Amino acid sequence: MMIVDKALQFREDINNPIRVGILGAGYMAIGIVNQIERYTPGMKVVAICNRNLDKAIHCYQKAGITSVMDCEDDTSFDSCIRQGVAVVTSNPELLTQSSEVDILVEATGTIAYAAKVTMSAIEHRKPMVLMNAELDSTIGPILKHYADQANVILSGSDGDQPGVIMNLYRFVKNMGFTPLVCGNIKGFLDEHKSPADMDAYAKNAGQNVNMITNFTDGTKIAFEQASVANATGMGVSKRGMNAFRSQEHIDKLTDLYDVEELKAMGGIVDYVVGAQPGPGVYVYATTEDEMSKEYLNYLKLGKGPIYSFYTPYHLCYFEVPNSIARVFHFSDPVMAPIGGPVVEVITTAKTDLKAGQTLDGFGGYTSYGQCENADIVRKENLLPIGLSEGVVLKRDIAKDEVISFDDVEFNEDDFIFKLYEEQVNHFFPENKFKKPSLLKH
């Protein structure tokens, strides 16, 4: 992003920094604040919102900022920012509404909370960068619809795998090649791991155990690849993706796919487990141009018909300032849904479950997520894992069985449920949402 550094230096030189508000104060938020405050010219974190204010203050302190003000009303909030004082608050509406905040970064990893904040940001025409594949893959299409109506940018982020894949996808496509596989490289996978299994690892890493479990059981990569699918129009070739296991370099795995099958499907999202370079991402592409084939062979990419392009790392929060600048300064979203859902992340039983049992959401004990094409999700009325927390089972579910809306009782008043219902009815008018049974109060 060489153009970004020049633009940010210009903003620094004229003392007109991009004023950033951060939602969330967890592991990623700490890194984002540190990166902006210590190493990014032309940008300032003017406010952090978190339900636990001590954690928000800690974010600033880790970046060397010790003078922080707690503001819970709009007058003091705006006044502190104008005076150059770092602000923390528990009220997200102050960030979404304030004229003293230019752009927001959503880094909570939640769905219901993040959905409400995102809708408020859209209502007040505040651009937002999402570090939240969970939200994007669950209701990103309807949020993007509202953002388009309000003429405001809602974007994924550089640094996390989906954004890195999208940058590589755009790079490959811009050279005239046809992307066929947008892939992720994962180091380890066990769909049945529970928070109890991952507790020691999470404590050692200083991270939330449910998030670590979400990484380990494959739900996170499903969220990420669903986001990529919805931003490219690519589907999955099978439920759960192929998840090929190999210790080889990604360049040597092109023969796992048939080029004609990939073309017929319009390309797919996928991932491999254990391949090199990990944890990186890849795009497999093809070309019909004979001159391109000649030069690709000369440049050591082989004779095709599938060519391997990869990025050997993803740098998480280090790259988030690039996303902020791209969105706010250049109106260039990193990634966003191009229409209705193409792939969704469905709920699958992690163990044998009983009627009357309450599901505990992603990263928990009861279920894991798998990618499935949206048309099949609609046909089978399957339950997205992003909506699963707190629903009650109406029947026994066997281990590794997928769960549908027909199998659960639901709280109809749930905000995220209403947005999902609206998303289905907007993008699938011929197959409108079949409401589940309501929870008995």
C-alpha positions in Angstrom: 0.0 0.0 0.0 2.7 2.5 -1.0 0.2 5.2 -1.9 -1.3 5.0 1.6 1.9 6.0 3.4 2.3 9.2 1.2 -1.3 10.1 1.9 -1.0 9.7 5.7 2.3 11.6 5.8 0.5 14.5 4.0 -2.2 14.4 6.6 0.4 14.5 9.3 2.2 17.4 7.7 -1.0 19.5 7.5 -2.0 18.4 11.0 -5.3 16.9 9.9 -5.1 13.3 11.1 -7.9 10.7 10.5 -9.7 10.5 13.8 -10.4 6.9 14.6 -12.9 5.4 17.1 -12.3 1.8 18.2 -15.1 -0.5 19.4 -13.7 -3.2 21.6 -10.7 -3.4 23.9 -9.5 -7.0 23.5 -6.3 -8.5 22.1 -6.7 -7.1 18.6 -7.8 -3.7 19.8 -4.7 -3.3 21.9 -2.5 -4.0 18.9 -4.5 -1.6 16.7 -4.2 1.3 19.1 -0.5 0.6 19.6 0.1 0.5 15.9 -1.7 3.7 15.2 -0.4 5.7 18.1 3.2 4.7 17.9 3.8 4.1 14.2 1.1 5.6 12.0 1.4 9.3 11.0 -1.7 11.2 10.0 -4.0 9.1 12.2 -5.1 9.2 15.9 -7.2 7.0 18.0 -9.5 9.6 19.6 -11.9 7.2 21.4 -12.3 3.6 22.6 -15.6 2.2 23.5 -15.8 -0.9 25.7 -18.3 -2.1 28.3 -15.3 -2.6 30.7 -13.7 0.9 30.9 -10.6 -0.5 32.6 -9.8 -2.5 29.5 -10.3 0.5 27.3 -7.9 2.5 29.5 -5.5 -0.4 29.4 -5.5 -0.2 25.5 -4.3 3.4 25.7 -1.8 2.7 28.4 -0.2 -0.1 26.4 0.4 2.5 23.6 2.0 4.9 26.1 -1.0 7.2 26.6 -1.7 7.7 30.2 -3.9 10.8 30.2 -7.4 9.4 29.5 -10.9 10.8 30.2 -14.0 8.8 30.7 -16.9 10.5 28.9 -20.5 9.3 28.9 -22.3 12.3 27.4 -21.9 13.8 24.0 -20.8 17.3 25.2 -17.9 16.1 27.2 -17.0 13.5 24.6 -16.7 16.0 21.8 -15.0 18.6 23.9 -12.3 16.2 25.1 -11.5 15.1 21.5 -11.3 18.7 20.3 -8.8 19.3 23.1 -6.7 16.3 22.1 -7.6 14.2 25.1 -8.0 10.5 24.6 -11.5 9.3 25.5 -12.9 6.1 26.8 -16.7 5.4 27.0 -19.1 2.5 27.5 -21.6 4.2 25.1 -21.1 3.2 21.5 -23.6 5.8 20.3 -21.2 8.6 21.2 -18.7 7.2 18.7 -21.3 6.6 15.9 -22.9 10.0 16.3 -20.0 12.3 17.0 -18.7 14.7 14.3 -15.3 14.5 16.0 -14.9 10.8 15.0 -14.1 10.2 11.3 -14.2 6.4 11.0 -14.8 3.4 13.3 -13.1 0.1 13.7 -15.3 -2.8 14.9 -13.1 -5.2 16.8 -15.4 -6.8 19.4 -15.7 -10.2 17.8 -19.4 -10.2 18.8 -22.4 -10.5 16.5 -25.5 -9.0 18.3 -23.6 -6.1 19.9 -21.6 -5.4 16.8 -24.8 -5.5 14.6 -26.5 -2.8 16.7 -23.4 -0.6 16.6 -22.9 -1.1 12.9 -26.5 -0.2 12.1 -26.1 3.0 14.3 -22.9 3.9 12.3 -24.8 3.4 9.0 -27.7 5.5 10.3 -25.3 8.3 11.1 -23.2 7.8 7.9 -20.1 6.8 9.7 -17.7 4.6 7.7 -16.6 1.5 9.5 -13.8 -1.1 9.1 -14.8 -4.5 10.4 -12.3 -6.9 12.1 -15.3 -9.1 12.5 -15.8 -12.0 10.1 -18.4 -13.4 12.4 -20.7 -10.5 11.8 -19.8 -10.1 8.1 -20.5 -13.7 7.2 -23.8 -13.8 9.2 -25.5 -10.6 8.2 -22.9 -8.7 6.1 -25.1 -8.7 2.9 -28.0 -6.9 4.6 -25.7 -4.5 6.4 -24.0 -3.7 3.1 -27.4 -3.1 1.6 -28.2 -0.5 4.3 -24.7 1.0 3.9 -25.2 1.4 0.2 -28.6 3.1 0.8 -26.9 5.6 3.2 -23.9 6.0 0.8 -21.4 5.0 3.5 -18.6 2.5 3.3 -18.7 -0.7 5.3 -15.5 -2.7 4.8 -13.5 -5.7 5.9 -9.9 -5.2 7.0 -6.4 -5.8 5.8 -4.3 -8.1 7.9 -6.9 -10.7 8.8 -6.9 -13.6 6.3 -10.1 -12.5 4.4 -8.6 -9.1 3.6 -5.3 -10.6 2.7 -7.1 -13.0 0.3 -9.1 -10.2 -1.2 -5.9 -8.1 -1.8 -4.3 -11.1 -3.5 -7.6 -11.8 -5.5 -7.7 -8.2 -6.8 -3.9 -8.4 -7.6 -4.3 -11.6 -9.6 -7.5 -10.5 -11.3 -6.0 -7.2 -12.3 -3.2 -9.0 -14.3 -5.9 -10.6 -16.4 -6.0 -14.0 -14.8 -9.1 -15.8 -13.7 -9.2 -16.7 -10.0 -10.4 -20.2 -9.4 -9.7 -20.9 -5.7 -9.4 -18.4 -2.9 -7.8 -20.3 -0.1 -6.6 -20.2 3.5 -3.8 -22.2 5.1 -4.6 -23.5 8.5 -2.1 -25.2 10.9 -4.4 -27.3 13.0 -8.0 -28.5 13.0 -10.1 -30.5 15.4 -13.9 -29.8 15.1 -14.7 -31.3 18.5 -12.3 -29.3 20.7 -14.1 -27.6 23.6 -13.2 -24.6 25.8 -12.0 -27.1 28.5 -9.5 -28.5 26.0 -8.2 -25.1 25.1 -8.3 -23.3 28.4 -4.6 -23.7 29.3 -3.5 -22.6 25.8 -5.8 -19.6 25.9 -4.5 -18.5 29.3 -0.9 -18.9 28.1 -1.6 -16.8 25.0 -3.6 -14.2 27.0 -6.7 -14.6 24.8 -10.3 -15.4 25.3 -10.8 -19.2 25.5 -14.0 -19.2 23.3 -12.1 -17.3 20.6 -9.2 -19.8 20.7 -11.7 -22.7 20.6 -13.4 -21.0 17.7 -10.0 -21.0 15.9 -9.3 -24.6 16.7 -12.6 -26.2 15.8 -12.7 -24.6 12.3 -15.5 -22.2 12.9 -13.3 -19.1 12.5 -12.0 -20.3 9.1 -15.5 -21.0 8.1 -16.5 -17.4 9.0 -13.5 -16.0 7.1 -14.1 -18.1 4.0 -17.8 -17.3 3.9 -16.9 -13.6 4.0 -14.5 -14.1 1.0 -17.2 -16.1 -0.8 -19.7 -13.3 -0.3 -17.2 -10.7 -1.6 -16.2 -12.7 -4.7 -19.3 -14.6 -5.6 -17.5 -18.0 -5.2 -19.2 -20.9 -3.5 -17.9 -24.1 -1.9 -17.5 -27.4 -3.7 -18.8 -29.4 -0.7 -20.2 -28.8 2.8 -17.4 -27.8 5.1 -15.0 -27.1 2.2 -12.3 -29.7 1.1 -9.9 -29.0 4.0 -7.2 -31.0 2.3 -4.4 -32.1 4.6 -0.8 -31.8 3.3 2.7 -30.9 4.5 3.6 -29.7 1.0 4.1 -26.1 -0.1 1.0 -24.6 -1.5 2.6 -24.3 -5.0 2.7 -28.1 -5.2 -1.0 -28.6 -4.5 -2.6 -27.3 -7.7 -3.2 -30.8 -8.9 -5.7 -31.3 -6.1 -8.2 -29.5 -8.3 -9.5 -30.0 -11.8 -9.4 -26.7 -13.8 -12.6 -27.4 -15.8 -14.6 -28.3 -12.7 -13.4 -25.1 -11.0 -14.4 -23.0 -14.1 -17.8 -24.7 -14.2 -18.4 -23.8 -10.5 -17.3 -20.2 -11.1 -14.4 -20.7 -8.6 -14.5 -21.8 -5.0 -13.3 -20.8 -1.5 -11.4 -23.5 0.3 -8.6 -24.2 2.8 -5.8 -26.7 3.4 -4.5 -27.9 6.8 -0.8 -28.2 7.5 0.6 -26.9 4.2 3.3 -24.3 3.8 3.7 -21.4 4.1 1.6 -21.3 7.2 -0.3 -19.3 8.2 -0.7 -17.8 4.7 -3.3 -17.5 2.0 -3.4 -18.4 -1.6 -5.2 -17.8 -4.9 -5.1 -20.4 -7.6 -5.9 -18.9 -11.1 -5.8 -19.7 -14.7 -5.5 -17.9 -18.1 -6.4 -18.7 -21.7 -3.8 -16.2 -23.0 -0.9 -17.9 -24.7 1.5 -15.1 -24.1 0.6 -15.0 -20.4 1.3 -18.7 -20.2 4.7 -18.3 -21.9 5.7 -15.6 -19.5 4.4 -17.3 -16.4 6.5 -20.4 -17.3 9.5 -18.2 -17.9 8.9 -16.6 -14.4 9.0 -20.1 -12.8 5.2 -20.4 -12.1 5.0 -23.5 -14.3 3.0 -24.5 -17.3 -0.4 -24.4 -15.7 -3.2 -24.7 -16.3 -3.6 -23.7 -12.6 -1.1 -21.2 -11.3 -0.3 -20.6 -7.6 -0.1 -17.1 -6.1 0.3 -16.8 -2.3 1.0 -14.4 0.6 3.1 -16.2 3.2 1.7 -14.3 6.2 -1.2 -12.3 7.6 -0.3 -9.4 9.9 -3.5 -8.8 11.8 -3.6 -5.4 13.5 -0.4 -4.2 11.8 -2.3 -3.7 8.6 -5.5 -2.1 10.0 -4.2 1.5 9.5 -4.0 0.7 5.8 -7.6 -0.3 5.8 -8.7 2.9 7.6 -6.8 5.1 5.2 -8.1 3.2 2.2 -11.7 3.6 3.3 -11.6 7.1 4.6 -9.0 8.8 2.3 -9.5 6.8 -0.9 -13.1 5.4 -0.6 -11.6 2.0 -1.3 -13.2 -0.8 0.7 -10.9 -3.8 1.4 -13.8 -6.2 1.0 -17.6 -6.3 1.2 -20.4 -8.5 0.0 -21.2 -8.0 -3.6 -24.9 -9.0 -3.2 -26.9 -11.6 -1.3 -25.3 -14.4 0.6 -23.4 -16.9 -1.4 -22.0 -19.0 1.5 -23.2 -19.2 5.1 -21.8 -20.8 8.2 -24.1 -23.4 9.5 -24.4 -25.0 13.0 -23.1 -28.5 13.5 -23.3 -30.6 16.7 -19.9 -30.9 18.4 -21.2 -33.8 20.5 -24.5 -35.7 21.0 -27.0 -33.1 22.1 -30.4 -33.6 23.9 -33.8 -32.0 23.4 -34.2 -29.0 25.8 -30.5 -28.3 25.7 -29.4 -24.7 25.0 -26.7 -24.0 22.4 -23.8 -21.9 23.6 -22.7 -20.3 20.3 -19.4 -20.5 18.4 -16.3 -21.4 20.3 -18.3 -23.3 22.9 -19.1 -26.8 23.9 -22.1 -27.6 21.8 -21.4 -26.8 18.2 -19.0 -25.8 15.4 -19.5 -24.0 12.1 -19.2 -25.3 8.5 -19.5 -23.4 5.2 -22.4 -24.3 3.0 -23.8 -22.7 -0.1 -26.6 -20.3 0.6 -29.1 -22.0 -1.8 -28.8 -25.2 0.2 -29.0 -23.3 3.5 -32.3 -21.9 2.3 -33.6 -25.2 0.9 -32.8 -27.1 4.2 -33.7 -24.1 6.4 -30.3 -24.5 8.2 -29.4 -22.5 11.3 -26.4 -20.1 11.0 -24.0 -20.6 13.9 -23.9 -16.8 14.3 -27.6 -17.0 15.4 -27.2 -20.2 17.5 -26.3 -18.8 21.0 -29.2 -19.2 23.4 -31.5 -21.2 21.1 -33.1 -24.4 22.6 -33.2 -27.7 20.9 -36.6 -29.4 20.2 -35.1 -32.8 19.5 -32.0 -34.8 20.1 -29.2 -34.1 17.7 -26.4 -36.5 16.9 -22.7 -35.6 16.9 -21.7 -33.9 13.6 -25.4 -33.6 12.5 -26.3 -30.2 11.1 -29.0 -28.2 12.9 -31.9 -26.4 11.2 -34.4 -23.8 12.3 -36.9 -26.6 12.5 -34.9 -28.1 15.3 -34.9 -25.1 17.6 -36.9 -22.7 19.6 -35.9 -19.0 19.0 -36.4 -15.6 20.6 -38.2 -13.6 17.9 -37.3 -10.3 19.6 -33.6 -10.9 19.0 -32.2 -8.0 17.0 -29.8 -10.1 15.0 -32.5 -12.6 14.2 -34.7 -9.8 12.8 -31.8 -8.6 10.6 -31.2 -12.2 9.4 -34.8 -12.7 8.6 -34.8 -9.4 6.6 -31.6 -10.5 4.8 -33.3 -13.8 3.7 -36.5 -12.1 2.6 -34.6 -9.3 0.7 -32.2 -11.6 -1.2 -34.3 -14.7 -1.5 -37.9 -13.4 -2.1 -38.8 -16.7 -3.8 -37.8 -18.7 -0.7 -38.8 -16.5 2.2 -37.7 -17.2 5.8 -39.5 -20.1 7.6 -39.8 -18.9 11.2 -38.8 -21.3 13.9 -40.8 -22.0 17.0 -40.7 -19.2 19.6 -39.1 -19.7 23.0 -41.7 -20.0 25.7 -41.4 -17.3 28.3 
